[in-house]
Amino acid sequence: MNKLCIFTGTTIGGYVGWAIPDYFGWGFGWSFVISSVGSIVGVWAGWKLAQHLN
């Protein structure tokens, strides 16, 4: 369950982190950086969710 929640959080966080700068037209570099931050936040959120479910 832990790995599934982290994977899902990483996927959603990375996508949202990519979509926001892409929407504003900030370019590839900013999309990559903010997507990385979104993925890290997704790992944390997925881990917290898995801890709550266990």
Distance bins in CASP14 RR format, pairs under 12 A and 6 or more apart:
PFRMAT RR
TARGET T0000
AUTHOR 0000-0000-0000
RMODE 2
METHOD distances of the structure
MODEL  1
1 7 0 0 0 0 0 1 0 0 0 0 0
1 8 0 0 0 0 0 1 0 0 0 0 0
1 46 0 0 0 0 0 1 0 0 0 0 0
1 47 0 0 0 0 0 1 0 0 0 0 0
1 49 0 0 0 0 1 0 0 0 0 0 0
1 50 1 0 1 0 0 0 0 0 0 0 0
1 51 0 0 0 0 1 0 0 0 0 0 0
1 52 0 0 0 0 0 1 0 0 0 0 0
1 53 1 0 0 1 0 0 0 0 0 0 0
1 54 1 0 0 1 0 0 0 0 0 0 0
2 8 0 0 0 0 0 1 0 0 0 0 0
2 9 0 0 0 0 0 1 0 0 0 0 0
2 43 0 0 0 0 0 1 0 0 0 0 0
2 46 0 0 0 0 1 0 0 0 0 0 0
2 47 1 0 0 1 0 0 0 0 0 0 0
2 48 0 0 0 0 0 1 0 0 0 0 0
2 49 0 0 0 0 1 0 0 0 0 0 0
2 50 1 0 1 0 0 0 0 0 0 0 0
2 51 0 0 0 0 1 0 0 0 0 0 0
2 52 0 0 0 0 0 1 0 0 0 0 0
2 53 0 0 0 0 1 0 0 0 0 0 0
2 54 1 0 0 1 0 0 0 0 0 0 0
3 9 0 0 0 0 0 1 0 0 0 0 0
3 10 0 0 0 0 0 1 0 0 0 0 0
3 43 0 0 0 0 0 1 0 0 0 0 0
3 46 0 0 0 0 1 0 0 0 0 0 0
3 47 0 0 0 0 0 1 0 0 0 0 0
3 50 0 0 0 0 1 0 0 0 0 0 0
4 10 0 0 0 0 0 1 0 0 0 0 0
4 11 0 0 0 0 0 1 0 0 0 0 0
4 46 0 0 0 0 1 0 0 0 0 0 0
4 47 0 0 0 0 0 1 0 0 0 0 0
4 49 0 0 0 0 1 0 0 0 0 0 0
4 50 1 0 0 1 0 0 0 0 0 0 0
4 53 0 0 0 0 0 1 0 0 0 0 0
5 11 0 0 0 0 0 1 0 0 0 0 0
5 12 0 0 0 0 0 1 0 0 0 0 0
5 42 0 0 0 0 1 0 0 0 0 0 0
5 43 0 0 0 0 1 0 0 0 0 0 0
5 44 0 0 0 0 0 1 0 0 0 0 0
5 45 0 0 0 0 1 0 0 0 0 0 0
5 46 1 0 1 0 0 0 0 0 0 0 0
5 47 1 0 0 1 0 0 0 0 0 0 0
5 48 0 0 0 0 1 0 0 0 0 0 0
5 49 1 0 1 0 0 0 0 0 0 0 0
5 50 1 1 0 0 0 0 0 0 0 0 0
5 51 0 0 0 0 1 0 0 0 0 0 0
5 52 0 0 0 0 1 0 0 0 0 0 0
5 53 1 0 0 1 0 0 0 0 0 0 0
5 54 0 0 0 0 1 0 0 0 0 0 0
6 12 0 0 0 0 0 1 0 0 0 0 0
6 13 0 0 0 0 0 1 0 0 0 0 0
6 39 0 0 0 0 0 1 0 0 0 0 0
6 40 0 0 0 0 0 1 0 0 0 0 0
6 41 0 0 0 0 0 1 0 0 0 0 0
6 42 1 0 0 1 0 0 0 0 0 0 0
6 43 1 0 1 0 0 0 0 0 0 0 0
6 44 0 0 0 0 1 0 0 0 0 0 0
6 45 0 0 0 0 1 0 0 0 0 0 0
6 46 1 0 1 0 0 0 0 0 0 0 0
6 47 1 0 1 0 0 0 0 0 0 0 0
6 48 0 0 0 0 1 0 0 0 0 0 0
6 49 0 0 0 0 1 0 0 0 0 0 0
6 50 1 0 0 1 0 0 0 0 0 0 0
6 51 0 0 0 0 0 1 0 0 0 0 0
7 13 0 0 0 0 0 1 0 0 0 0 0
7 14 0 0 0 0 0 1 0 0 0 0 0
7 39 0 0 0 0 0 1 0 0 0 0 0
7 42 0 0 0 0 1 0 0 0 0 0 0
7 43 0 0 0 0 1 0 0 0 0 0 0
7 45 0 0 0 0 0 1 0 0 0 0 0
7 46 0 0 0 0 1 0 0 0 0 0 0
7 47 0 0 0 0 0 1 0 0 0 0 0
7 49 0 0 0 0 0 1 0 0 0 0 0
7 50 0 0 0 0 0 1 0 0 0 0 0
8 14 0 0 0 0 0 1 0 0 0 0 0
8 15 0 0 0 0 0 1 0 0 0 0 0
8 39 0 0 0 0 0 1 0 0 0 0 0
8 42 0 0 0 0 1 0 0 0 0 0 0
8 43 0 0 0 0 0 1 0 0 0 0 0
8 45 0 0 0 0 1 0 0 0 0 0 0
8 46 1 0 0 1 0 0 0 0 0 0 0
8 47 0 0 0 0 0 1 0 0 0 0 0
8 49 0 0 0 0 1 0 0 0 0 0 0
8 50 0 0 0 0 1 0 0 0 0 0 0
9 15 0 0 0 0 1 0 0 0 0 0 0
9 16 0 0 0 0 1 0 0 0 0 0 0
9 17 0 0 0 0 0 1 0 0 0 0 0
9 38 0 0 0 0 1 0 0 0 0 0 0
9 39 0 0 0 0 1 0 0 0 0 0 0
9 40 0 0 0 0 0 1 0 0 0 0 0
9 41 0 0 0 0 1 0 0 0 0 0 0
9 42 1 0 1 0 0 0 0 0 0 0 0
9 43 1 0 0 1 0 0 0 0 0 0 0
9 44 0 0 0 0 1 0 0 0 0 0 0
9 45 1 0 1 0 0 0 0 0 0 0 0
9 46 1 0 1 0 0 0 0 0 0 0 0
9 47 0 0 0 0 1 0 0 0 0 0 0
9 48 0 0 0 0 0 1 0 0 0 0 0
9 49 0 0 0 0 1 0 0 0 0 0 0
9 50 0 0 0 0 0 1 0 0 0 0 0
10 16 0 0 0 0 0 1 0 0 0 0 0
10 17 0 0 0 0 0 1 0 0 0 0 0
10 35 0 0 0 0 0 1 0 0 0 0 0
10 36 0 0 0 0 0 1 0 0 0 0 0
10 37 0 0 0 0 0 1 0 0 0 0 0
10 38 0 0 0 0 1 0 0 0 0 0 0
10 39 1 0 1 0 0 0 0 0 0 0 0
10 40 0 0 0 0 1 0 0 0 0 0 0
10 41 0 0 0 0 1 0 0 0 0 0 0
10 42 1 0 1 0 0 0 0 0 0 0 0
10 43 1 0 1 0 0 0 0 0 0 0 0
10 44 0 0 0 0 1 0 0 0 0 0 0
10 45 0 0 0 0 1 0 0 0 0 0 0
10 46 0 0 0 0 1 0 0 0 0 0 0
10 47 0 0 0 0 0 1 0 0 0 0 0
11 17 0 0 0 0 0 1 0 0 0 0 0
11 18 0 0 0 0 0 1 0 0 0 0 0
11 35 0 0 0 0 0 1 0 0 0 0 0
11 38 0 0 0 0 0 1 0 0 0 0 0
11 39 0 0 0 0 1 0 0 0 0 0 0
11 42 0 0 0 0 1 0 0 0 0 0 0
11 43 0 0 0 0 0 1 0 0 0 0 0
11 45 0 0 0 0 0 1 0 0 0 0 0
11 46 0 0 0 0 0 1 0 0 0 0 0
12 18 0 0 0 0 0 1 0 0 0 0 0
12 19 0 0 0 0 0 1 0 0 0 0 0
12 35 0 0 0 0 0 1 0 0 0 0 0
12 38 0 0 0 0 1 0 0 0 0 0 0
12 39 0 0 0 0 1 0 0 0 0 0 0
12 41 0 0 0 0 1 0 0 0 0 0 0
12 42 1 0 0 1 0 0 0 0 0 0 0
12 43 0 0 0 0 0 1 0 0 0 0 0
12 45 0 0 0 0 1 0 0 0 0 0 0
12 46 0 0 0 0 1 0 0 0 0 0 0
12 49 0 0 0 0 0 1 0 0 0 0 0
13 19 0 0 0 0 1 0 0 0 0 0 0
13 20 0 0 0 0 0 1 0 0 0 0 0
13 34 0 0 0 0 1 0 0 0 0 0 0
13 35 1 0 0 1 0 0 0 0 0 0 0
13 36 0 0 0 0 0 1 0 0 0 0 0
13 37 0 0 0 0 1 0 0 0 0 0 0
13 38 1 0 1 0 0 0 0 0 0 0 0
13 39 1 0 1 0 0 0 0 0 0 0 0
13 40 0 0 0 0 1 0 0 0 0 0 0
13 41 1 0 0 1 0 0 0 0 0 0 0
13 42 1 0 1 0 0 0 0 0 0 0 0
13 43 0 0 0 0 1 0 0 0 0 0 0
13 44 0 0 0 0 0 1 0 0 0 0 0
13 45 1 0 0 1 0 0 0 0 0 0 0
13 46 0 0 0 0 1 0 0 0 0 0 0
14 20 0 0 0 0 0 1 0 0 0 0 0
14 21 0 0 0 0 0 1 0 0 0 0 0
14 22 0 0 0 0 0 1 0 0 0 0 0
14 31 0 0 0 0 1 0 0 0 0 0 0
14 32 0 0 0 0 0 1 0 0 0 0 0
14 33 0 0 0 0 0 1 0 0 0 0 0
14 34 0 0 0 0 1 0 0 0 0 0 0
14 35 1 0 1 0 0 0 0 0 0 0 0
14 36 1 0 0 1 0 0 0 0 0 0 0
14 37 0 0 0 0 1 0 0 0 0 0 0
14 38 1 0 1 0 0 0 0 0 0 0 0
14 39 1 0 1 0 0 0 0 0 0 0 0
14 40 0 0 0 0 1 0 0 0 0 0 0
14 41 0 0 0 0 1 0 0 0 0 0 0
14 42 1 0 0 1 0 0 0 0 0 0 0
14 43 0 0 0 0 0 1 0 0 0 0 0
14 45 0 0 0 0 0 1 0 0 0 0 0
15 22 0 0 0 0 0 1 0 0 0 0 0
15 31 0 0 0 0 0 1 0 0 0 0 0
15 34 0 0 0 0 0 1 0 0 0 0 0
15 35 1 0 0 1 0 0 0 0 0 0 0
15 38 0 0 0 0 1 0 0 0 0 0 0
15 39 0 0 0 0 1 0 0 0 0 0 0
15 42 0 0 0 0 0 1 0 0 0 0 0
16 22 0 0 0 0 0 1 0 0 0 0 0
16 23 0 0 0 0 0 1 0 0 0 0 0
16 31 0 0 0 0 0 1 0 0 0 0 0
16 34 0 0 0 0 1 0 0 0 0 0 0
16 35 0 0 0 0 1 0 0 0 0 0 0
16 37 0 0 0 0 0 1 0 0 0 0 0
16 38 1 0 0 1 0 0 0 0 0 0 0
16 39 0 0 0 0 1 0 0 0 0 0 0
16 41 0 0 0 0 1 0 0 0 0 0 0
16 42 0 0 0 0 1 0 0 0 0 0 0
16 45 0 0 0 0 0 1 0 0 0 0 0
17 23 0 0 0 0 0 1 0 0 0 0 0
17 24 0 0 0 0 0 1 0 0 0 0 0
17 26 0 0 0 0 0 1 0 0 0 0 0
17 29 0 0 0 0 0 1 0 0 0 0 0
17 30 0 0 0 0 1 0 0 0 0 0 0
17 31 1 0 0 1 0 0 0 0 0 0 0
17 32 0 0 0 0 1 0 0 0 0 0 0
17 33 0 0 0 0 1 0 0 0 0 0 0
17 34 1 0 1 0 0 0 0 0 0 0 0
17 35 1 0 1 0 0 0 0 0 0 0 0
17 36 0 0 0 0 1 0 0 0 0 0 0
17 37 1 0 0 1 0 0 0 0 0 0 0
17 38 1 0 1 0 0 0 0 0 0 0 0
17 39 1 0 0 1 0 0 0 0 0 0 0
17 40 0 0 0 0 0 1 0 0 0 0 0
17 41 0 0 0 0 1 0 0 0 0 0 0
17 42 0 0 0 0 1 0 0 0 0 0 0
18 24 0 0 0 0 0 1 0 0 0 0 0
18 25 0 0 0 0 0 1 0 0 0 0 0
18 26 0 0 0 0 0 1 0 0 0 0 0
18 27 0 0 0 0 0 1 0 0 0 0 0
18 28 0 0 0 0 1 0 0 0 0 0 0
18 29 0 0 0 0 0 1 0 0 0 0 0
18 30 0 0 0 0 1 0 0 0 0 0 0
18 31 1 0 1 0 0 0 0 0 0 0 0
18 32 1 0 0 1 0 0 0 0 0 0 0
18 33 0 0 0 0 0 1 0 0 0 0 0
18 34 1 0 0 1 0 0 0 0 0 0 0
18 35 1 0 1 0 0 0 0 0 0 0 0
18 36 0 0 0 0 1 0 0 0 0 0 0
18 37 0 0 0 0 0 1 0 0 0 0 0
18 38 0 0 0 0 1 0 0 0 0 0 0
18 39 0 0 0 0 1 0 0 0 0 0 0
19 25 0 0 0 0 0 1 0 0 0 0 0
19 26 0 0 0 0 0 1 0 0 0 0 0
19 31 0 0 0 0 1 0 0 0 0 0 0
19 34 0 0 0 0 1 0 0 0 0 0 0
19 35 0 0 0 0 1 0 0 0 0 0 0
19 38 0 0 0 0 0 1 0 0 0 0 0
20 26 0 0 0 0 1 0 0 0 0 0 0
20 27 0 0 0 0 0 1 0 0 0 0 0
20 30 0 0 0 0 1 0 0 0 0 0 0
20 31 0 0 0 0 1 0 0 0 0 0 0
20 33 0 0 0 0 0 1 0 0 0 0 0
20 34 1 0 0 1 0 0 0 0 0 0 0
20 35 0 0 0 0 1 0 0 0 0 0 0
20 37 0 0 0 0 0 1 0 0 0 0 0
20 38 0 0 0 0 1 0 0 0 0 0 0
21 27 1 0 0 1 0 0 0 0 0 0 0
21 28 0 0 0 0 1 0 0 0 0 0 0
21 29 0 0 0 0 1 0 0 0 0 0 0
21 30 1 0 1 0 0 0 0 0 0 0 0
21 31 1 0 1 0 0 0 0 0 0 0 0
21 32 0 0 0 0 1 0 0 0 0 0 0
21 33 0 0 0 0 1 0 0 0 0 0 0
21 34 1 0 1 0 0 0 0 0 0 0 0
21 35 0 0 0 0 1 0 0 0 0 0 0
21 36 0 0 0 0 0 1 0 0 0 0 0
21 37 0 0 0 0 0 1 0 0 0 0 0
21 38 0 0 0 0 0 1 0 0 0 0 0
22 28 0 0 0 0 1 0 0 0 0 0 0
22 29 0 0 0 0 0 1 0 0 0 0 0
22 30 0 0 0 0 1 0 0 0 0 0 0
22 31 1 0 1 0 0 0 0 0 0 0 0
22 32 0 0 0 0 0 1 0 0 0 0 0
22 34 0 0 0 0 1 0 0 0 0 0 0
22 35 0 0 0 0 1 0 0 0 0 0 0
23 30 0 0 0 0 0 1 0 0 0 0 0
23 31 0 0 0 0 1 0 0 0 0 0 0
23 34 0 0 0 0 0 1 0 0 0 0 0
24 30 0 0 0 0 1 0 0 0 0 0 0
24 31 0 0 0 0 1 0 0 0 0 0 0
24 34 0 0 0 0 0 1 0 0 0 0 0
25 31 0 0 0 0 1 0 0 0 0 0 0
25 34 0 0 0 0 0 1 0 0 0 0 0
26 32 0 0 0 0 0 1 0 0 0 0 0
26 33 0 0 0 0 1 0 0 0 0 0 0
26 34 0 0 0 0 1 0 0 0 0 0 0
26 35 0 0 0 0 0 1 0 0 0 0 0
27 33 0 0 0 0 0 1 0 0 0 0 0
27 34 0 0 0 0 0 1 0 0 0 0 0
27 35 0 0 0 0 0 1 0 0 0 0 0
28 34 0 0 0 0 0 1 0 0 0 0 0
28 35 0 0 0 0 0 1 0 0 0 0 0
29 35 0 0 0 0 1 0 0 0 0 0 0
29 36 0 0 0 0 0 1 0 0 0 0 0
30 36 0 0 0 0 0 1 0 0 0 0 0
30 37 0 0 0 0 0 1 0 0 0 0 0
31 37 0 0 0 0 0 1 0 0 0 0 0
31 38 0 0 0 0 0 1 0 0 0 0 0
32 38 0 0 0 0 0 1 0 0 0 0 0
32 39 0 0 0 0 0 1 0 0 0 0 0
33 39 0 0 0 0 0 1 0 0 0 0 0
33 40 0 0 0 0 0 1 0 0 0 0 0
34 40 0 0 0 0 0 1 0 0 0 0 0
34 41 0 0 0 0 0 1 0 0 0 0 0
35 41 0 0 0 0 0 1 0 0 0 0 0
35 42 0 0 0 0 0 1 0 0 0 0 0
36 42 0 0 0 0 0 1 0 0 0 0 0
36 43 0 0 0 0 0 1 0 0 0 0 0
37 43 0 0 0 0 0 1 0 0 0 0 0
37 44 0 0 0 0 0 1 0 0 0 0 0
38 44 0 0 0 0 1 0 0 0 0 0 0
38 45 0 0 0 0 1 0 0 0 0 0 0
38 46 0 0 0 0 0 1 0 0 0 0 0
39 45 0 0 0 0 0 1 0 0 0 0 0
39 46 0 0 0 0 0 1 0 0 0 0 0
40 46 0 0 0 0 0 1 0 0 0 0 0
40 47 0 0 0 0 0 1 0 0 0 0 0
41 47 0 0 0 0 0 1 0 0 0 0 0
41 48 0 0 0 0 0 1 0 0 0 0 0
42 48 0 0 0 0 1 0 0 0 0 0 0
42 49 0 0 0 0 1 0 0 0 0 0 0
42 50 0 0 0 0 0 1 0 0 0 0 0
43 49 0 0 0 0 0 1 0 0 0 0 0
43 50 0 0 0 0 0 1 0 0 0 0 0
44 50 0 0 0 0 0 1 0 0 0 0 0
44 51 0 0 0 0 0 1 0 0 0 0 0
45 51 0 0 0 0 0 1 0 0 0 0 0
45 52 0 0 0 0 0 1 0 0 0 0 0
46 52 0 0 0 0 1 0 0 0 0 0 0
46 53 0 0 0 0 1 0 0 0 0 0 0
47 53 0 0 0 0 0 1 0 0 0 0 0
47 54 0 0 0 0 0 1 0 0 0 0 0
48 54 0 0 0 0 0 1 0 0 0 0 0
END
